[in-house]
C-alpha cells in the first residue's frame, strides 16, 4: 500500500506581510470574508498608482536634468578650449 502524506499549506511572502500588518485582516481573508470598505480600498489603490507614476516621472526628469547638465559642461569645456587655442 502506498500512503501519501497531506501537503502542508503554502504560505506566500505577501501573506506574511499581510499577517504582520494586520492579523485580523489576514484571518478574514483566509476565511474568505470580503472587506466591507471596498470603495476605500479601490481609492487607496488608485492613489498609490498615481503616486507611483509621479515617482517614475520625477526619476526620469532627474535623469534628464543630469544629462542636460553634463551636455552643458561638455559644451562649456569645448568653448573654453577653442578660446584658449585661438
C-alpha positions as CSV (number, residue, x, y, z in Angstrom):
1,X,0.0,0.0,0.0
2,X,1.1,3.5,-0.8
3,X,0.3,6.2,1.7
4,X,0.8,9.8,0.8
5,X,1.2,12.5,3.4
6,X,-1.0,15.6,3.1
7,X,0.8,18.6,1.8
8,X,1.1,21.5,4.2
9,X,-0.5,24.7,3.0
10,X,1.8,27.1,1.1
11,X,2.5,30.4,2.8
12,X,3.4,33.2,0.4
13,X,5.5,36.2,1.2
14,X,2.6,38.5,0.6
15,X,0.6,36.6,3.2
16,X,3.4,37.0,5.8
17,X,3.4,40.8,5.1
18,X,-0.4,40.8,5.4
19,X,-0.3,38.9,8.6
20,X,2.4,41.2,10.1
21,X,0.4,44.3,9.1
22,X,-2.9,43.2,10.4
23,X,-3.5,39.7,11.8
24,X,-7.3,40.1,11.8
25,X,-7.5,41.2,8.2
26,X,-5.2,38.2,7.3
27,X,-7.6,35.8,9.1
28,X,-10.7,37.3,7.5
29,X,-9.0,36.9,4.1
30,X,-8.1,33.3,4.9
31,X,-11.8,32.7,5.8
32,X,-13.0,34.2,2.5
33,X,-14.7,37.1,4.2
34,X,-14.7,40.2,1.9
35,X,-13.8,43.6,3.3
36,X,-16.7,46.0,3.7
37,X,-14.7,49.0,2.7
38,X,-14.2,48.1,-1.0
39,X,-14.6,51.7,-2.1
40,X,-11.9,53.0,0.2
41,X,-9.6,50.1,-0.9
42,X,-10.1,51.0,-4.5
43,X,-9.5,54.7,-3.8
44,X,-6.3,53.8,-2.0
45,X,-5.1,51.6,-4.8
46,X,-5.7,54.4,-7.3
47,X,-3.9,56.8,-5.1
48,X,-0.9,54.5,-4.9
49,X,-0.9,54.0,-8.7
50,X,-0.9,57.8,-9.3
51,X,1.9,58.3,-6.7
52,X,3.9,55.6,-8.4
53,X,3.6,57.3,-11.8
54,X,4.7,60.6,-10.2
55,X,7.8,58.9,-8.7
56,X,8.7,57.4,-12.1
57,X,8.2,60.8,-13.8
58,X,10.4,62.5,-11.2
59,X,13.1,60.0,-11.7
60,X,13.0,60.4,-15.4
61,X,13.1,64.2,-15.1
62,X,16.1,64.0,-12.7
63,X,18.0,61.8,-15.2
64,X,17.1,64.3,-18.0
65,X,18.4,67.2,-15.8
66,X,21.7,65.4,-15.1
67,X,22.1,64.6,-18.8
68,X,21.5,68.3,-19.8
69,X,23.9,69.5,-17.1
70,X,26.5,67.1,-18.5
71,X,25.9,68.3,-22.0
72,X,26.2,71.9,-20.9
73,X,29.5,71.2,-19.1
74,X,30.9,69.5,-22.2
75,X,29.9,72.4,-24.4
76,X,31.5,74.9,-21.9
77,X,34.7,72.9,-21.9
78,X,34.7,72.8,-25.7
79,X,34.0,76.6,-25.9
80,X,36.8,77.5,-23.4
81,X,39.2,75.1,-25.2
82,X,38.6,76.9,-28.5
83,X,39.1,80.3,-26.8
84,X,42.4,79.2,-25.3
85,X,43.7,77.6,-28.6
86,X,42.9,80.6,-30.8
